[in-house]
Amino acid sequence: MLKSSKKKVILITGNLGYIGVELSKYIKKADKNLFLIGFDTGFFLKDSIQKKKIQNKYIDYQIYSDLRDLKHIELKKFNIDTIIHLAAISNDPMGNFFTKPTRQINTIYTKKFINWAIKNSVKRFVFASSCSVYGFSSKVCNENSRTNPLTEYARSKLEIEKHLKKKVNKNFKAVSLRFSTACGASKMLRLDLVLNDFVASAISTKEIKLLSDGNALRPLIDVYDMCQTLIWASKLKLKHFLCLNTGNDNMNYKIVELAYLVKKFLPFSKISINHKNFDNRSYKVGFSKLKRLYKDYNKMKNIKYSVKNLIKILKTYEFKDKNFRKSNLMRLMSLRSQIKKKKLSKNLRILNDQRYYNY
Ligand SMILES: NC(=O)c1ccc[n+]([C@@H]2O[C@H](COP(=O)([O-])OP(=O)(O)OC[C@H]3O[C@@H](n4cnc5c(N)ncnc54)[C@H](O)[C@@H]3O)[C@@H](O)[C@H]2O)c1
């Protein structure tokens, strides 16, 4: 066991992604006495909006590795208290395109990782789940509503929740935060999220292009609040397992409403709607359980905050790319381009790279 400190040790997987870089900053700022370990393949390390390789300076010890290689990792030397598990193939388009590696990473190896955590006396597992487990629903979904995962990605989230529920005991507790769709600024900005896409599109093309009729309902949450709720969940008093819709009742929007909201801030932009396309992933989510438990529920950010910060970050980095939907700021595009350049295998294995071994 590494006697590095008497500090509480938290392992954040996926710490080099959109949420992970921001979470590392907020969690360390909130408690300087934490020892933070980062664990990430670094798939998107070179895709930051700043056009330079991202450094995560809040992490005390970074491991570049793949969850699928867990057996090689010397994590055992740390006395890990809590794991915040963000590492995943992180949306539906990637899950649909890379079905096999998504199943491996998000489901099979995440289950093994949980089993490993239990064997190694980790006390708490905080899991980044998703409201997409509700699929299409015309009713307001709460945590007891019927789930209806429509994609490999959504199915993976539900399977892990079930696995956690089975595995918890008095020594191993777990929280699953079913997050709304993320939005807002991050140093590892991604533009394949609906609000981020609208703002980027309005700035670069002066057009907000809806790929569907815009009637689908989607709950949103700013990255800031994702980080704050993850931090809260890492400390929350728990019985065994807790599953929570994580977002805010004021942040359930129709896609078309979001477009008009963005237009208010960027009034020169034209809205175009694809009336022929219907998005079957539509759900309204209720957050009354979170409201009851989370004392900062009423302080959660609204959509204006997210839009303003997105405009700010895109303008700071002089974002102009009209073809951004084909760029590396879209997670799927980044992975496909890395495969083309032979940096990644089709199974999303890093090729010819020393990142794994230089820690
Ligand atoms: N962004 C959202 O809208 C949203 C909503 C709900 C839930 N979530 C969940 O939150 C988590 C983080 O999302 P994000 O937006 O930061 O995604 P992201 O794609 O930006 O980050 C994921 C990180 O995981 C790493 N990773 C992927 N596969 C790995 C593997 N096999 N081994 C080690 N590291 C690996 C990637 O390199 C990346 O840095 C994901 O689990 C995602 O499903 C995200």
The ligand as an ORCA input file, in Angstrom:
! r2SCAN-3c Opt
* xyz 0 1
  N     -21.945     14.538    -21.709
  C     -23.185     14.179    -21.398
  O     -24.188     14.712    -21.883
  C     -23.428     13.097    -20.392
  C     -24.709     12.907    -19.920
  C     -24.935     11.872    -19.053
  C     -23.893     11.072    -18.647
  N     -22.640     11.288    -19.125
  C     -21.570     10.389    -18.733
  O     -20.542     11.102    -18.082
  C     -19.281     10.491    -18.384
  C     -18.306     11.522    -18.916
  O     -18.854     12.131    -20.062
  P     -18.022     13.195    -20.924
  O     -19.019     14.049    -21.600
  O     -16.963     13.802    -20.109
  O     -17.375     12.217    -22.014
  P     -15.971     12.361    -22.798
  O     -16.086     11.475    -23.984
  O     -15.620     13.762    -22.987
  O     -14.944     11.724    -21.749
  C     -14.835     10.345    -21.525
  C     -13.382     10.073    -21.138
  O     -13.274      8.648    -20.910
  C     -12.063      8.197    -21.492
  N     -12.213      6.780    -21.840
  C     -13.037      6.247    -22.767
  N     -12.870      4.926    -22.825
  C     -11.916      4.605    -21.905
  C     -11.315      3.384    -21.502
  N     -11.603      2.221    -22.087
  N     -10.393      3.418    -20.510
  C     -10.039      4.596    -19.908
  N     -10.573      5.788    -20.281
  C     -11.503      5.786    -21.262
  C     -11.863      9.070    -22.727
  O     -10.503      9.132    -23.125
  C     -12.400     10.420    -22.248
  O     -11.368     11.240    -21.745
  C     -19.559      9.359    -19.346
  O     -19.678      8.152    -18.631
  C     -20.894      9.742    -19.925
  O     -21.616      8.621    -20.394
  C     -22.378     12.289    -19.974
*
